[in-house]
Amino acid sequence: QSALTQPRSVSGSPGQSVTISCTGTSSDVGGYNSVSWYQQHPGKAPKLMIYDVTKRPSGVPDRFSGSKSGNTASLTISGLQAEDEADYYCSSYAGSYTFYVFGTGTKVTVL
Amino acid sequence: QLQLQESGPGLVKPSETLSLTCTVSGGSISGSSYYWGWIRQPPGKGLEWIGSIYYSGSTYYNPSLKSRVTISVDTSKNQFSLKLSSVTAADTALYYCAARYPPGEQFDYWGQGTLVTVSS
């Protein structure tokens, strides 16, 4: 099972919006509404930001939003802030054989 | 609020078995409905799910690692453990333990991670 494909990096100025794509197949992203997104600052553990494609855990700012179309999921950060600079990983449930796959990771840079 | 903490040797020799333990606080492994899992991250690379266990002992593993992985739970100590056999340099990674609350398929809580280096 291959990793989900994400852009290596995206960047934006404070206040702007950036969108990170996460492309899989019909066996993972396209087949289940179980896409999640994690934020990882350097030297820190990943933090859940989005689950079930669009849902935000308590405490996650509403600047973070998720969506999905076909085999591609997306994470949008609106009103970019300096503290949003981090690595972001998507993940998807992939059925009862593979179970979970992660994305290749995207570095978000705030200019 | 669950807290997870990994522990174990930071250096393992090639061909030997990597053993890590995750201690759970803020909740009971057997009293909650969480699934407990292991995820790793090679230096500078992405995340890879290794496997998960329920307190009853039922397990499921990444097919690519299944032949070398054993995950077990010790409810009396509120811990669960990972064993990865026949390690090579490719198993050098930051190993995280994590918790998932079903029916969600996301990992809600993570430990801080522990670096394991495979080297002679």
Interface residues (C-beta under 8 A of the other chain):
Chain A: Q1 A3 Y32 S34 S36 Y38 K44 A45 P46 K47 L48 Y51 D52 P57 Y89 S91 Y93 S96 Y97 T98 F99 Y100 V101 F102 G103 T104 G105
Chain B: K45 G46 L47 E48 W49 S52 Y60 N62 P63 S64 Y96 G104 E105 Q106 F107 D108 W110 G111 Q112 G113
